[in-house]
Structures are given as C-alpha cells and as structure tokens.
Amino acid sequence: MAEVGIFVGTMYGNALLVAEEAQAILGEQGHQVKVFEDPGLEAWQYYRNHYVLVVTSTTGQGDLPDGIVPLFEAIKEIGWQPELKYGLIALGDSTYENFCGGGRQFDELLQEQGATRVGEMLTIDASEDPEPEVITNPWVEGWSNLLS
C-alpha cells in the first residue's frame, strides 16, 4: 500500500478535522498515513517520492492560512518536482470572492512544477456544506483507490 503525507492549512480547525478523517479512512484501507498540522519542508521532501494530500482552507481574499504559508513558499523554491503525486481538498466559502483560493494556489503551483494530481481537486463550500467531512470522506475513499 501507499505512504501518504497529509499537509494541512487550517484556520478554525475544519481542514484539520477533514485531514484526521482522511487519515482514518486511508489507514483503514491499508495505507501508511501521517498528518502534518504545521507542515515543514523536510516532511514534504520525504513524501515527494510517495503521495501527498493537501487539505487547506482559504482566508482573507483567497489566501492560504498562516500555518501552511512557510511550506508553500519553500515549495516554490524547490522548482521542478515531476515525481510528486498529490491530491487536494480545498475548503472555502462561495459567499467570498476567490472561492477556495488557497487550494487553487497550491494546485496551480504544483501543476507548474510538473507534479501529477491524482484525481480531481475537491472543493468544499462552507455555505452549503457546514460539515465538510460528509463530502470529503467519500472523496477520500475514491482517492484511496487511485493510489498504487
């Protein structure tokens, strides 16, 4: 089974809740999973040769939460990383401009760096889905089946 690092950007805890639920689901399916609430580059470098799942909320005007910004900036410096396989869950609120902007920024950066997204990015709208895990859990189950 696969090794998966879940990298979390959260403000009020919803993204962390989603990540912990994902960890449980992936673990039940036999994957080795670790959640990084304040993710650093060292962990990211390790999982570049495995799988990464980014779970991030969006703040302000489509920005990333403070806790994941240092990692995002460090990843910019890495440059080309075609060996990376990743999934992305973006949390946001469609009543704000730049809906899920944090997750979209992450996805755009990784695509520019030649990484391979496994499956489609999942966007969660807090104004429609106040309990994000209701939407994310089935997505994670499906994503798990895409891992080799």
Backbone torsions as a table, in degrees:
resi	resn	phi	psi	omega
1	MET	NA	174.0	-172.6
2	ALA	-91.3	157.8	169.2
3	GLU	-100.7	130.7	-176.7
4	VAL	-128.2	127.9	171.7
5	GLY	-103.5	125.0	178.9
6	ILE	-102.7	117.7	-176.0
7	PHE	-106.5	121.1	-167.6
8	VAL	-112.3	133.4	169.5
9	GLY	-119.4	109.0	-174.9
10	THR	-132.5	151.5	175.6
11	MET	-111.4	-52.4	-173.9
12	TYR	-114.5	9.1	174.4
13	GLY	101.2	-12.8	-178.5
14	ASN	-63.8	-42.9	-179.9
15	ALA	-64.6	-37.0	177.5
16	LEU	-66.4	-41.7	176.6
17	LEU	-58.5	-46.0	178.7
18	VAL	-60.8	-43.4	-179.5
19	ALA	-63.5	-41.7	179.8
20	GLU	-67.2	-38.2	175.4
21	GLU	-63.7	-42.5	179.3
22	ALA	-63.0	-41.4	178.6
23	GLN	-58.6	-44.2	-179.6
24	ALA	-64.1	-45.2	-179.0
25	ILE	-63.5	-49.2	-178.6
26	LEU	-63.7	-39.1	178.0
27	GLY	-63.1	-41.5	178.2
28	GLU	-61.9	-28.1	-179.2
29	GLN	-91.1	10.4	171.9
30	GLY	94.2	2.2	179.0
31	HIS	-83.6	153.0	172.7
32	GLN	-92.4	123.4	-171.0
33	VAL	-133.3	139.3	175.3
34	LYS	-135.3	136.9	178.9
35	VAL	-101.1	135.5	177.6
36	PHE	-118.8	104.4	-177.7
37	GLU	-76.3	-37.6	174.2
38	ASP	-118.1	75.9	-168.3
39	PRO	-67.9	142.0	177.6
40	GLY	-118.3	167.5	-176.7
41	LEU	-67.0	-32.9	-178.4
42	GLU	-59.8	-46.0	178.5
43	ALA	-65.1	-42.6	178.6
44	TRP	-56.9	-45.6	-178.7
45	GLN	-59.1	-40.3	179.0
46	TYR	-62.1	-48.2	-174.2
47	TYR	-77.7	-5.9	175.0
48	ARG	-58.9	-26.3	179.6
49	ASN	-99.3	12.0	178.6
50	HIS	-131.3	-121.9	177.0
51	TYR	-133.6	145.2	176.9
52	VAL	-120.4	136.3	169.5
53	LEU	-121.2	116.3	177.5
54	VAL	-95.5	127.0	176.6
55	VAL	-124.3	109.8	-176.0
56	THR	-139.1	144.4	172.0
57	SER	-89.8	-178.8	-179.5
58	THR	-127.3	139.7	179.4
59	THR	-123.0	168.8	172.7
60	GLY	48.2	-126.2	-177.0
61	GLN	-99.1	49.9	179.5
62	GLY	89.0	25.4	-176.5
63	ASP	-93.2	164.9	174.3
64	LEU	-82.7	150.7	174.5
65	PRO	-62.9	148.9	-175.9
66	ASP	-52.8	-37.4	-174.9
67	GLY	-66.2	-21.4	-177.9
68	ILE	-107.9	-8.1	-179.3
69	VAL	-59.5	-45.4	179.4
70	PRO	-58.2	-39.2	177.7
71	LEU	-65.5	-45.3	179.3
72	PHE	-56.8	-45.9	179.4
73	GLU	-64.7	-39.1	179.3
74	ALA	-67.2	-37.7	178.9
75	ILE	-64.1	-34.7	177.0
76	LYS	-56.5	-37.0	-177.6
77	GLU	-74.5	-22.6	179.9
78	ILE	-62.6	-42.4	-176.3
79	GLY	81.1	-137.3	-172.2
80	TRP	-64.6	126.5	177.0
81	GLN	-144.6	66.8	-177.2
82	PRO	-67.9	-14.3	178.9
83	GLU	-76.5	-15.2	-175.3
84	LEU	-74.4	131.8	172.9
85	LYS	-118.4	129.5	-173.7
86	TYR	-143.7	160.6	169.7
87	GLY	-124.6	161.4	-176.3
88	LEU	-144.1	128.1	172.8
89	ILE	-117.2	119.4	-178.5
90	ALA	-112.0	126.4	177.1
91	LEU	-104.8	139.3	179.8
92	GLY	-161.4	-168.5	-179.8
93	ASP	-140.8	117.1	-174.3
94	SER	-69.5	-6.8	176.2
95	THR	-77.9	-9.0	177.1
96	TYR	-105.2	152.8	172.1
97	GLU	-64.3	158.4	178.3
98	ASN	58.3	48.0	178.6
99	PHE	-50.5	126.5	-179.6
100	CYS	56.1	32.9	-177.9
101	GLY	-60.3	-34.8	179.0
102	GLY	-62.0	-49.9	179.0
103	GLY	-65.1	-38.8	179.7
104	ARG	-65.0	-37.5	176.2
105	GLN	-61.4	-44.0	-179.5
106	PHE	-63.1	-46.0	-179.1
107	ASP	-61.7	-44.6	179.7
108	GLU	-60.3	-45.2	179.6
109	LEU	-60.7	-48.1	-177.6
110	LEU	-66.1	-36.1	176.3
111	GLN	-64.5	-42.5	177.8
112	GLU	-61.0	-29.6	-177.6
113	GLN	-88.7	6.1	175.3
114	GLY	82.9	11.0	178.7
115	ALA	-71.9	158.4	-179.5
116	THR	-106.2	118.6	175.7
117	ARG	-80.9	128.8	177.6
118	VAL	-94.2	112.6	-176.1
119	GLY	78.7	-175.8	179.5
120	GLU	-91.2	151.5	173.8
121	MET	-67.5	136.8	177.2
122	LEU	-99.8	128.0	175.2
123	THR	-111.3	134.7	-179.3
124	ILE	-115.6	128.7	-179.2
125	ASP	-103.1	109.9	-177.7
126	ALA	-61.0	-28.1	-179.4
127	SER	-74.4	-18.9	177.7
128	GLU	-107.7	-30.4	-175.7
129	ASP	-127.0	83.3	-177.5
130	PRO	-66.7	-18.9	175.9
131	GLU	-114.0	87.5	-171.6
132	PRO	-59.4	-29.8	-177.2
133	GLU	-63.3	-23.0	176.8
134	VAL	-61.7	-34.5	179.2
135	ILE	-90.2	-40.3	-173.2
136	THR	-74.3	-34.8	-176.3
137	ASN	-58.9	-47.7	176.9
138	PRO	-63.7	-35.2	178.0
139	TRP	-63.1	-44.7	-179.7
140	VAL	-61.9	-40.9	177.8
141	GLU	-59.1	-44.1	177.9
142	GLY	-67.0	-40.5	-179.7
143	TRP	-63.7	-39.1	179.7
144	SER	-56.4	-37.6	-179.6
145	ASN	-68.9	-15.8	179.8
146	LEU	-87.3	-11.4	-177.9
147	LEU	-82.8	141.4	-179.4
148	SER	-102.6	NA	NA
